[in-house]
Amino acid sequence: MVHVYIASMTGFSGKSLVTLGLGLMLKERGYSIGYVKPLGKIPLKHGSHLIDADADFMMKSLDIDDPAEVVSPFVVTFEIQNSVLKGKPSNRFASVRKAFTSIAGRDVVIVGGAADLFEGSLFGINGLKIISRLKARTVVVEPWRGDSSIDSVIGAQELLARNFAGAVLNKIPQSAHDYIKNSVRPYLEKKGIPVFAALHKDILLDAITVRQLTEILNGKVLCCEEGLEEFIENFSIGAMDVDSALKYFRRTPNKAVITGAHRSDIQLAALETSTKCIILTGGLYTNDVIIGKAKMAGVPIISVHDDTFSTVEKIESTLGKIRIREQKKVLKTKEIMDKEFDMERFLHELALKS
């Protein structure tokens, strides 16, 4: 049985994408797999057990039949963290180790890493410790952040030594494609770092549904609830004159338009273009004419209490944190990984038969 730890050196790297895609690809090739997320941060009730929401999603998507307490042996809550800071014993490694030892008869056990290799130190279960104890082969997922990403991958190789299996470069913008292909990837390979994939930034995987956005902003849906599952790929702030706005809106597909309730001219311009929803700031409603046209177009209008600046701040703080739990994103993940991930090389590095 081989343990494969999916790690990163920074948060929101795209580990869930790689974990899900890798799990699906292994199953497709006939390997039996397990999955464990040692440190959970999004509590979800699962019968009598508290499970991490991401772990619950992976269980269902990968058809894992192990008990919830094995897949997600520890979930941080405010109460637990507070008690640790007050001096209560905090080492959770024994319960995490028990979860791993209870899994038998699998070819591969995928381990979902935390935000970085040090998160979980407060509870004695950081990534470095788990990788070392399991002798887990580690795949580092690095979102492209310019040349600092090269440092991160090389640093991870030095830190993990024999446990380092290779890297996945993720969220690469189109502008960096040639640089990655012709310079960065060859350089890392010469340093003895297998690069299993270089994944481009994908609009759908970074998208958010209208329903998710409404929940984040604590908004009130004024019409067209049937459009809440649509994906938003872009955002526009309607604070300009209507002629300029219309030109900009026409160049920006599948967008959410954020504007004041009094700007009916901007709202009309938005409804004439590819718009997935209109966010009205300031807690006010629009007029019946706009509501009628929105209903004809099937575009939800959402009223939020915050002003435009605060609304934009909330959205910006959320982007990049959206999970890949929608079915469209699952299918897109599998498509991307099938196309870009070098599975043969991965299996060779792990000494698994292809």
C-alpha positions in Angstrom: 0.0 0.0 0.0 1.3 3.4 -1.0 0.4 6.6 0.7 0.3 9.7 -1.5 0.2 13.0 0.3 -1.2 16.0 -1.7 0.6 19.0 -0.3 1.1 22.7 -1.0 3.3 25.5 0.3 0.5 28.0 0.2 -3.3 28.1 0.6 -5.8 27.8 -2.2 -3.4 26.0 -4.5 -5.9 23.7 -6.1 -5.1 20.6 -4.1 -8.7 19.5 -4.2 -8.6 19.5 -8.0 -5.5 17.3 -8.1 -6.8 15.0 -5.4 -10.1 14.4 -7.1 -8.7 14.0 -10.5 -5.9 11.7 -9.4 -8.4 9.6 -7.4 -10.7 9.2 -10.4 -7.8 8.3 -12.7 -6.5 5.7 -10.4 -9.9 4.1 -10.0 -10.4 4.1 -13.8 -7.1 2.1 -14.1 -8.4 -0.5 -11.6 -6.5 0.6 -8.5 -8.3 0.3 -5.1 -8.0 3.6 -3.2 -8.6 5.1 0.2 -8.7 8.7 1.2 -7.9 10.4 4.5 -8.0 14.1 5.4 -6.1 14.3 8.7 -6.9 17.9 9.5 -10.5 19.1 8.8 -11.5 22.8 9.0 -15.1 22.9 7.7 -17.2 21.0 10.2 -20.2 19.0 8.9 -22.4 16.7 10.8 -22.3 13.1 9.5 -24.5 10.9 11.6 -23.0 11.1 15.1 -19.6 12.1 13.8 -18.2 15.5 12.9 -16.6 15.3 9.4 -14.8 17.8 7.3 -17.0 19.0 4.4 -14.3 18.6 1.8 -13.7 15.0 3.1 -17.4 14.3 2.8 -17.3 15.5 -0.8 -14.3 13.3 -1.6 -15.9 10.3 0.0 -18.9 10.6 -2.3 -17.0 11.6 -5.4 -14.5 8.8 -5.1 -17.0 6.2 -3.7 -15.0 5.7 -0.5 -16.7 3.2 1.8 -14.6 3.7 4.9 -16.3 5.1 8.0 -16.5 8.9 8.3 -14.2 8.8 11.4 -11.5 7.1 9.3 -11.8 9.5 6.3 -11.9 12.5 8.6 -10.4 11.6 12.0 -10.1 15.2 13.3 -12.0 18.4 12.6 -10.9 21.7 14.2 -13.7 23.7 15.9 -13.6 26.9 17.8 -14.2 25.1 21.1 -11.3 22.7 20.5 -8.9 25.4 19.5 -9.9 27.6 22.4 -9.4 24.7 24.9 -5.9 24.0 23.5 -4.9 27.6 23.9 -6.0 27.4 27.5 -3.7 24.5 28.1 -5.6 21.3 27.4 -3.5 18.5 25.8 -3.6 19.0 22.1 -1.7 16.1 20.4 -4.2 14.4 18.0 -1.6 12.2 16.2 -2.8 9.0 17.9 -6.3 9.3 16.5 -5.0 10.2 13.0 -2.6 7.3 13.1 -5.4 5.0 14.1 -7.4 6.1 11.0 -4.5 5.1 8.7 -3.9 1.8 10.4 -7.5 0.8 10.0 -7.3 1.0 6.2 -6.2 -2.2 4.7 -6.1 -3.9 1.3 -5.8 -0.7 -0.8 -3.3 -0.1 -3.5 -3.1 3.7 -2.8 -4.3 5.8 0.1 -4.5 9.5 -0.9 -3.9 11.9 1.9 -5.5 15.4 1.7 -3.0 17.9 2.9 -3.7 21.2 4.8 -3.1 24.7 3.5 0.7 24.2 3.9 3.1 21.8 5.4 3.0 23.5 8.8 -0.7 23.9 9.4 -1.8 21.5 12.2 1.3 21.9 14.3 -0.9 23.1 17.2 -2.5 19.7 17.2 0.6 17.6 16.5 -0.5 16.7 13.0 1.2 19.0 10.5 2.0 17.7 7.1 5.7 17.2 7.7 5.0 14.9 10.6 2.4 12.8 8.8 4.6 12.5 5.6 7.5 11.4 7.7 5.6 8.8 9.8 3.8 7.4 6.8 6.8 7.7 4.5 4.2 9.1 2.1 5.2 10.0 -1.4 4.3 13.7 -1.7 3.0 15.6 -4.7 3.3 19.4 -4.2 0.7 21.5 -5.9 2.0 25.0 -6.6 -0.2 27.8 -7.9 1.8 29.9 -10.3 2.8 33.1 -8.5 5.7 34.1 -10.7 9.3 33.1 -10.0 8.5 32.7 -6.3 6.8 29.4 -7.3 10.1 28.1 -8.5 11.6 28.7 -5.1 8.6 27.0 -3.4 8.9 23.8 -5.5 12.7 23.6 -5.0 12.3 24.3 -1.3 9.7 21.6 -1.0 12.1 19.1 -2.7 14.8 20.0 -0.2 12.5 19.8 2.8 10.8 16.5 1.9 13.9 14.8 0.5 13.1 11.1 -0.3 9.4 11.6 0.3 9.2 14.2 -2.5 7.6 12.6 -5.6 7.1 15.6 -7.8 5.1 18.7 -8.5 2.1 20.0 -10.2 2.2 23.6 -11.4 -1.4 25.0 -11.3 -3.5 28.1 -12.2 -1.1 29.2 -14.9 -2.3 32.2 -16.8 -2.1 32.2 -20.6 0.5 35.0 -20.5 2.9 32.6 -18.6 2.4 29.6 -20.8 5.5 29.9 -23.0 7.7 30.8 -20.0 6.6 27.8 -18.1 6.9 25.4 -21.1 10.3 26.7 -22.4 12.1 27.8 -19.2 10.6 26.8 -15.9 9.5 23.2 -16.5 12.8 22.2 -18.2 14.8 23.9 -15.4 12.9 22.0 -12.6 13.3 18.7 -14.5 17.1 19.3 -14.7 17.0 19.8 -10.9 15.5 16.3 -10.5 12.0 17.5 -9.9 9.3 15.6 -11.9 6.6 18.0 -13.1 3.6 15.8 -13.5 1.4 18.6 -15.0 1.3 22.3 -15.8 -2.4 23.2 -15.5 -3.7 26.4 -17.0 -6.0 28.6 -15.0 -9.6 27.5 -15.9 -12.5 29.9 -15.8 -15.1 27.3 -14.8 -13.1 26.0 -11.9 -12.6 29.5 -10.6 -16.3 30.4 -11.1 -18.9 30.8 -8.4 -22.6 30.1 -8.7 -25.2 32.9 -8.2 -26.5 31.0 -5.2 -23.1 30.8 -3.6 -22.6 34.5 -4.2 -26.0 35.3 -2.7 -25.1 33.3 0.5 -21.7 35.0 0.8 -23.3 38.4 0.5 -26.3 37.5 2.7 -28.5 38.8 -0.2 -32.2 38.8 -0.9 -33.3 37.3 -4.2 -35.9 39.6 -5.8 -36.6 37.4 -8.9 -35.6 34.5 -11.1 -34.6 31.9 -8.4 -34.3 29.4 -11.3 -31.1 31.1 -12.3 -29.3 30.7 -9.0 -27.3 27.6 -10.2 -25.7 29.5 -13.1 -21.9 30.1 -12.9 -20.4 33.6 -12.7 -17.1 34.0 -14.4 -16.5 37.7 -14.3 -17.5 40.7 -12.2 -18.3 44.3 -13.3 -18.9 47.4 -11.2 -21.6 49.6 -12.7 -20.4 53.0 -11.6 -19.6 54.6 -15.0 -21.8 56.4 -17.5 -24.2 54.1 -19.4 -22.5 54.3 -22.8 -19.1 53.3 -21.4 -20.8 50.6 -19.3 -22.6 49.1 -22.3 -19.3 48.8 -24.3 -17.6 47.2 -21.3 -20.5 44.8 -20.6 -20.5 43.6 -24.2 -16.9 42.5 -23.8 -17.4 40.7 -20.5 -19.4 37.4 -20.7 -21.2 35.5 -17.9 -20.8 38.3 -15.4 -22.3 39.6 -12.2 -22.9 43.4 -12.3 -22.6 45.2 -9.0 -24.4 48.6 -8.9 -26.6 50.9 -6.8 -30.3 50.3 -6.8 -30.8 53.8 -8.2 -28.8 53.1 -11.4 -31.6 51.7 -13.5 -29.7 52.7 -16.6 -26.8 50.5 -15.7 -29.2 47.6 -14.8 -30.9 47.9 -18.2 -27.5 47.9 -20.0 -26.5 44.8 -18.0 -29.7 43.0 -19.0 -28.9 43.6 -22.7 -25.6 41.7 -22.4 -24.3 38.3 -21.1 -25.2 38.8 -17.4 -25.8 36.0 -14.9 -27.1 38.3 -12.1 -27.3 41.9 -10.9 -26.3 42.8 -7.4 -28.0 45.9 -6.0 -26.1 47.5 -3.1 -27.3 49.6 -0.2 -30.3 47.4 0.8 -32.7 49.0 -1.7 -34.8 47.5 -4.5 -35.1 48.4 -8.1 -38.3 49.4 -10.0 -40.9 47.1 -11.5 -39.7 47.7 -15.1 -36.3 46.3 -14.3 -37.8 43.4 -12.4 -40.0 42.6 -15.5 -37.1 42.7 -17.9 -35.0 40.6 -15.6 -37.7 38.0 -15.5 -37.9 37.9 -19.3 -34.2 37.4 -19.5 -34.1 34.9 -16.6 -31.5 37.0 -14.7 -31.7 37.0 -10.9 -31.6 40.3 -9.1 -30.1 40.3 -5.6 -30.4 43.0 -3.0 -27.6 43.3 -0.4 -27.3 45.6 2.6 -23.6 46.5 2.1 -22.4 49.4 0.0 -20.6 48.7 -3.2 -17.1 49.0 -1.8 -17.9 46.5 1.0 -19.6 44.2 -1.4 -16.6 44.1 -3.7 -14.3 43.4 -0.7 -16.4 40.4 0.4 -16.3 39.0 -3.1 -12.5 39.5 -3.5 -11.9 37.8 -0.1 -13.9 34.8 -1.3 -12.5 34.3 -4.8 -10.0 31.5 -4.9 -11.6 29.7 -1.9 -14.5 28.3 -3.8 -14.5 24.5 -3.6 -15.0 22.2 -6.6 -18.2 20.5 -5.3 -20.5 21.2 -8.3 -21.0 18.4 -10.8 -19.9 20.6 -13.7 -16.6 21.2 -11.9 -16.1 17.6 -11.1 -16.4 16.7 -14.8 -14.2 19.5 -15.8 -11.5 18.4 -13.3 -11.5 14.9 -14.7 -11.2 16.3 -18.3 -8.3 18.5 -17.4 -6.4 15.8 -15.4 -6.9 13.2 -18.1 -5.4 15.6 -20.7 -2.6 17.2 -18.7 -1.4 14.8 -15.9 1.4 12.5 -16.8 -0.1 9.4 -15.2 2.5 6.9 -16.5 5.3 8.9 -15.0 3.5 9.2 -11.7 2.9 5.5 -11.5 6.6 4.9 -12.3 7.7 7.3 -9.5 5.5 5.4 -7.1 6.7 2.0 -8.4 3.1 1.1 -9.2 2.3 -1.1 -12.2 0.7 0.9 -15.1 
